[in-house]
Amino acid sequence: MQIKLEEALQQEYDGYLNNCKDISCNAGLNNSTICFVPNQHDLSGEKVEVFNIDLTADEMCLVDGYFLLYRNGAIRIYRYDTKFKCVKVRKIESHLLIFLIKRGRINKQCRFLFYNVLLNLIKSNEKKYDQKLNDIMCSMCVDWITSIKFGMNGEILCVYRNRESRVFNAKLQVISSTGFSFVKDSNVVESREQTVTVKKNGLEITRKDRSFKNVLAINEIKQHSAIADILFLLTNNGIKALRFGK
């Protein structure tokens, strides 16, 4: 069964490539729904509560109330509550996105863009979320994208193999490429009143009105993601959710 699914995906991918030989023929998605929602955060609270989530993954992505884990060629979607009790709501083992990940044909920025889109489709109760995601990826000519930068206000700058650049809005519609500020991919999480620096084996928390740092030891941090007042840390042994309260 798995072999047949792989063959079907290969045929779908080949057909997509045949229809996407020149990205100039593809003007982007005709869509009225917001699909990409960048996370906002403020980790200014001095009181830190630590919650352990007994799940492992190679990569994770978050939107408010939901997170995505990729591991062993499968995507799993979980819903979490205020105490970080998690309920699995979807498992996806066959999709163009997974096909491209397994074959190394999609870079990190692309993966996280489409992880975010998938999460928002599921959160908005899109019934045909898998086909919608497929349509979005093809409309954006995913196989041609060489790099992506994210803007401070949700813009997405895609650079393609033929050196063409396109800017998309949150609805993934092509917009004019006016100047905008980029979000830096960094291990430093800036907030109003303090800065959190994520290192491999812990966190350094620096209050902006003080000269000393608080150090929190956490082993083998692979990835971090901040949303609202929560910092999620993916480690080799699971996920930690740190809530920065007052």
C-alpha positions, 0 to 999 in steps of 0.5 A: 500500500505504501509503495502505491501511495509513493507511486501516486505521489510521484505521478502527481509531482511529475504532473505538477512539474510539467505544468510549472516549467515556467513560473511566469505562467502562474500568477499565484493563488486566487484566495480570499482566506488568510492562510499564513499567520505569523506568531506574535509573542511577549515573554516579558513575565518574570515568573516562569512555569515549565510544562513537559509534553511527552512527544518527540519530533524532528521538527515542530511548528506552532499556531495558537492552540495547535502544533505540528510535529514532523517525524519519520515521514509523517505529520501529526497535528495536536491541539493543546489547552492552557495546561498543555494537555494534548489531543491528536487531531490529524495524522498525515502520511501521504501528501506532496509536502511530505514527498518533497521533505523526504526527498530533500527538495524543500528547504527549511523556510519553505517547510515552515511556511507550509507547516503554518499554512496547514495548521491554519487550514486545520484550525479554520476547519477546512474540510479539504485541507490536504487538497487546499494545501496542495493547491497552494504549494503548486500555485506558489511553484514550490519546487522553484523556490530557493529561499524565503524571507518573512516580513514583520507584517506577515509578508512572504518574499520568495526567490525562485531558481530563475532569480525572479522574486515575488512577495505574497500577503497573508492570503498568499496572493501576489502583491507589489514588492514594496520595501519591508522589514524582515524577521531575523531567524535568531536564537534571541527572542526579544520582548518588551522587558526582557531578552531570552537567548536560546542555547543548546543546553539552556536559556539565558534570560536578561531583564532590560532594567537589570545587568545580570542574567538568569540561566535555566538549564535544559538539555539538548534544545533542537528548536524553539518557537515563541507564541503569546507568553509561551516559549516552546522548546523541542529537545531530544527527550520531548517538548517543554512549554515555558509560560512567562507570567507576571 
